[in-house]
Amino acid sequence: MRILLQRIASGLYYEDTGAWTPDSFGAMDFLSSTAALEFCAANKLTGVQIVLKFDEEKREIVLPILPLPPGQNQRPTASL
């Protein structure tokens, strides 16, 4: 499985700093969906979605990235 970022409006995939490509094979493959989400937050990327590509089955799952509500800039942590 490959974990990619895709611009919703254009369908282009994130390739490298400031570069987007129409070819999913040339896109950056993130180690996890969490890493992809953290990358989006750190780089203030909006209008993107996570695409999980499964080569064996020629299928993909698209996960929209929703903006955080105002004033919330991090994930909640469990309190012990």
KEFISE-742846 format. One record per residue: x, y, z of N, C-alpha, C, O in turn. Coordinates in pm, whole numbers, padded with zeros to 5 digits, always signed. Each point is the difference from the previous one (the first is absolute). Layout:
% residues N
XYZXYZXYZXYZ;...
***
This chain:
% residues 80
+00084-00118+00000-00084+00118+00000+00089+00124+00000+00101+00006+00070;-00141+00093-00149+00069+00128-00003-00092+00105+00060-00121-00003-00019;+00180+00097+00093-00075+00107+00065+00045+00132-00063+00115+00041+00016;-00207+00023-00087+00033+00118-00080-00087+00119+00042-00105-00017+00061;+00153+00136-00096-00081+00122+00015-00041+00046-00139+00080-00001-00093;-00206+00041+00081-00052+00044-00129-00075+00132+00017-00079+00016+00092;+00104+00077-00183-00077+00124-00002-00139-00032-00051-00016-00064-00104;-00083+00109+00177-00139-00032-00036-00038+00067-00132-00059-00064-00087;+00093+00191+00071-00044+00076-00117+00064-00048-00130-00067-00004-00104;+00195-00032+00108+00070-00035-00124+00022-00149-00019+00023-00045-00113;-00029-00033+00221+00028-00142-00009+00149-00033-00002+00037-00116-00014;+00048+00219+00028+00144-00022+00000+00045-00058+00134-00062+00025+00104;+00169-00103-00108+00056-00063+00120+00125+00074+00046+00075+00053-00082;-00055-00049+00214+00118+00067+00056+00124-00082-00035+00006-00121+00024;+00093+00190-00083+00123-00067-00042+00117+00037+00089+00072-00087+00050;-00053+00216-00029+00113+00050+00079-00030+00147+00031-00102+00053-00044;+00189+00011+00119-00022+00137+00042-00043+00088-00118+00077+00025-00092;-00201+00021+00098-00053+00088-00103-00031-00065-00133-00036+00069-00095;+00051-00200+00085-00022-00068-00128-00116-00100+00011-00010-00077+00095;-00077+00081-00195-00115-00090-00008+00004-00069-00135+00044+00059-00099;-00089-00182+00092+00008-00079-00122-00133-00068-00030-00073-00037+00092;+00041+00018-00220-00122-00074-00034+00019-00152+00014-00096-00076-00002;+00222+00034+00014+00034-00143+00005+00010-00048+00144+00090+00042+00074;-00179-00130-00034+00003-00050+00138+00128-00079+00029+00041-00009+00116;+00021-00049-00218+00123-00077+00021+00118+00089+00036+00094-00045+00064;-00099+00172-00104+00106+00094+00032-00024+00076+00129+00083+00081+00041;-00196-00107+00024-00037+00073+00121+00075-00052+00122+00043-00115+00005;-00029+00204+00094+00062-00039+00126-00090-00100+00073-00121+00021+00010;+00181-00128+00039-00073-00104+00073+00030+00020+00149+00114-00017+00044;-00216+00052+00034+00017+00024+00143+00001-00133+00075-00060-00098-00044;+00129+00096+00157+00011-00122+00080-00133-00041+00063-00026-00118+00021;-00057+00218+00011-00130-00028+00062-00095+00115-00031+00043+00107-00042;-00172-00130+00064-00096+00108-00021+00020+00109+00105-00025+00117-00028;+00069-00155+00147+00030+00099+00104+00114+00090-00044-00005+00121+00020;+00108-00179-00080+00113+00080-00050-00048+00096-00109+00046+00114-00006;-00137-00158-00079-00053+00086-00106-00081+00115+00061+00012+00115-00044;-00093-00145+00145-00078+00105+00068+00091+00101+00068-00022+00121-00011;+00124-00170+00080+00093+00090+00069+00077+00086-00100+00029+00116+00027;+00004-00173-00143+00068+00075-00105-00089+00114-00049+00046+00112-00019;-00174-00142-00001-00095+00104-00044-00010+00112+00102-00001+00117-00035;-00008-00154+00162-00011+00100+00106+00128+00084+00008-00007+00123+00011;+00122-00187-00015+00128+00071+00012+00023+00094-00117+00062+00105+00016;-00112-00141-00134+00022+00080-00121-00123+00081-00040-00003+00061-00107;-00097-00061+00195-00123+00077-00021-00064-00028-00137-00045+00091-00069;+00043-00219+00032-00063-00039-00126-00151-00012+00020-00046-00064+00094;-00028+00125-00182-00146-00010+00003-00047-00046-00138+00075+00006-00097;-00198-00051+00090-00054-00045-00127+00062-00129-00050+00006-00025-00120;+00041-00057+00215+00062-00128-00038-00074-00115+00068-00076+00020+00095;+00099-00139-00147-00058-00120+00058+00106-00110-00002+00094+00004-00079;-00111-00101+00167+00090-00115+00004-00058-00107-00091-00120-00029+00004;+00206-00029-00086-00042-00108-00089+00080-00124+00037+00123+00001-00002;-00193-00108+00036+00062-00129+00027-00012-00083-00127-00110-00035-00040;+00222+00004-00022+00000-00074-00126+00044-00143+00025+00105-00025+00060;-00186-00068-00107+00029-00143+00012+00031-00053-00139-00091-00016-00081;+00216-00011+00053+00042-00043-00133-00058-00135-00039-00043-00020-00114;+00041-00073+00209-00045-00136-00031-00145-00003-00048-00035-00076-00091;-00048+00158+00152-00143-00004-00032-00042+00113-00094-00117+00010-00037;+00212+00074-00002-00029+00115-00087-00115+00084+00056-00087+00046-00074;+00091-00027+00204-00102+00080+00068+00068+00108+00081+00120-00005+00026;-00201+00103+00015+00050+00104+00088-00110+00044+00095-00119-00011-00029;+00162+00060+00144-00091+00056+00099+00039+00145+00017+00117+00032+00021;-00215+00057-00029+00026+00144+00013-00052+00047+00134-00116-00023+00035;+00203+00089+00041-00035+00052+00132+00012+00152+00000+00111+00052-00007;-00223+00019+00014+00009+00146+00004+00064+00047+00130-00019-00061+00105;+00094+00168-00113+00060+00061+00118-00085+00121+00036-00006+00097-00076;-00060-00104+00189-00087+00109+00042+00079+00103+00079+00088-00035+00077;-00119+00163-00096+00070+00104+00076-00036-00009+00148-00112-00040+00036;+00206+00077+00050-00025+00003+00143-00092+00116+00034+00006+00105-00065;-00091-00122+00165-00083+00113+00044+00089+00114+00049+00111-00024+00046;-00159+00148-00054+00080+00114+00046+00046-00019+00144-00077-00042+00086;+00203+00075-00061+00056-00009+00134+00053-00137+00037+00060-00017+00106;-00079-00081-00192+00051-00135+00029+00115-00027-00096-00020-00014-00120;+00142+00007+00174+00115-00017-00087+00076-00129+00025+00111-00017-00052;-00166-00073+00129+00066-00128+00021-00102-00107+00033-00115+00029+00032;+00160-00154-00040-00088-00111+00033-00021-00006+00150+00090+00035+00076;-00207-00080-00033-00021-00015+00144+00089-00111+00055+00032-00097-00071;+00008+00111+00195+00081-00103+00064-00080-00065+00111-00087+00063+00060;+00116-00187-00035-00070-00073+00106+00052+00047+00135+00120+00015+00020;-00211+00006+00071+00042+00038+00135-00006-00122+00089-00094-00080-00007;+00193+00066+00090+00007-00117+00089-00032+00038+00141+00000-00086+00088;
***
